[in-house]
Amino acid sequence: MTTEREAWLHENVLAKGLVKDGLRQAKNGQFSDEPPDLNADVELTIPKGMIPDTDLRAQLIEVGLRLIAQKCGEESDWPEKYGTGFENHVFLMHTFCWCEDEDCKYCCENPSPNFLHKKSGLEVRWYKYIGRGMEIDGNMKAEEILKIIQSCLESIEGD
């Protein structure tokens, strides 16, 4: 008699060719071609970085930067993804630069941040688009981050 779990495995994995050479299981570090025990406990190892950052502060900053960029950038440049070139008395933002010019302040060994909130000193750097490989300099609480985002958005309205 086939269990519901075995039927699902066959229908969703084996029948679709997701496992090509048959299932293999490890016993004491040795692989076997015997069918695995589908009711056995499974140990899962997830490499660092495989699961997205669940830090609320990083998520707030990412969403906030996308809103700010969208509000002050040109729609055709897709600012909510890449950021935009903008500066006022409250903050500055620029897109990731890969010109690799030795004199470029955005590409050099110690590049300027992609985002800087001038009053708080919050600096954010990203790779190609907001959120990717994002590095945040400044240890702030979520409430402070929300105030920074709000001040940036309000400063755009005032310009």
Secondary structure, 3 states (H helix, E strand, C coil): CCCHHHHHHHHHHHCCCCCCCCCCEEECCEEECCCCCCCCCCCCCCCCCCCCCCCHHHHHHHHHHHHHHHHHCCHHHCHHHHCCCEECCCEEECCCCCCCCCCCCCCCCCCCCCEEECCCCCEEECCCCCCCCCEEECCCCHHHHHHHHHHHHHHHHHC
